[in-house]
Amino acid sequence: MFRVSKKYIFNIELFSENEQKLGDNPITYGRNMKQYWMNYKVKIISNVDMHEEIDPKKSRFTLLRKI
């Protein structure tokens, strides 16, 4: 995504601090995308959880700007 994006990257992932298994059927893993994106030249604009009433699985939105 970093290579092909022009200026911004919008990422939605299930959140987990330690990339742990979150479900059995289907097998689902969560990731900490904010930590992942720190390896790139980006500025974190937003890193927020989706409201629990909309998605109780703890999805997280991460918006980044390339620098």
C-alpha positions in Angstrom: 0.0 0.0 0.0 2.8 2.4 0.8 4.5 2.0 -2.6 1.3 2.6 -4.7 -0.3 5.3 -2.6 0.2 8.9 -3.5 -0.3 10.8 -0.3 -2.7 9.0 2.2 -3.3 5.5 3.4 -6.5 4.4 5.1 -6.2 1.1 6.9 -8.9 -1.0 8.7 -7.8 -4.0 10.6 -9.0 -6.0 13.6 -6.9 -4.7 16.5 -4.8 -6.7 18.9 -1.8 -5.5 20.8 0.2 -8.7 20.2 -1.1 -10.1 16.9 -3.1 -12.7 18.8 -5.7 -15.1 17.6 -9.2 -13.5 17.9 -11.5 -16.2 16.6 -11.7 -19.9 15.7 -14.2 -20.1 12.9 -12.8 -18.6 10.7 -9.4 -18.3 12.2 -8.8 -14.5 12.7 -5.9 -12.6 13.9 -5.7 -9.0 15.0 -2.8 -6.6 14.4 -1.5 -3.3 15.8 -1.3 -1.4 12.5 0.0 1.8 14.2 3.0 0.0 15.4 3.5 -1.7 12.0 3.4 1.6 10.1 6.1 3.1 12.3 8.6 1.3 10.1 7.7 3.6 7.2 8.0 7.4 6.6 4.4 8.3 7.6 2.6 10.6 10.0 -0.3 9.0 11.9 -3.3 11.3 11.4 -5.9 9.1 13.2 -5.9 5.7 14.9 -9.3 5.1 16.4 -11.6 2.1 17.2 -14.9 1.6 15.4 -17.8 2.2 17.8 -18.7 -1.0 19.6 -22.3 -0.8 18.6 -21.4 -0.9 14.9 -18.7 -3.6 15.1 -18.1 -5.4 18.5 -15.0 -7.2 17.0 -12.8 -4.2 17.8 -11.9 -3.0 14.3 -9.4 -0.1 14.2 -9.1 2.7 11.6 -5.7 4.1 10.9 -5.2 7.1 8.6 -1.7 7.9 7.6 0.0 10.6 5.5 3.2 9.8 3.6 6.1 12.2 4.4 
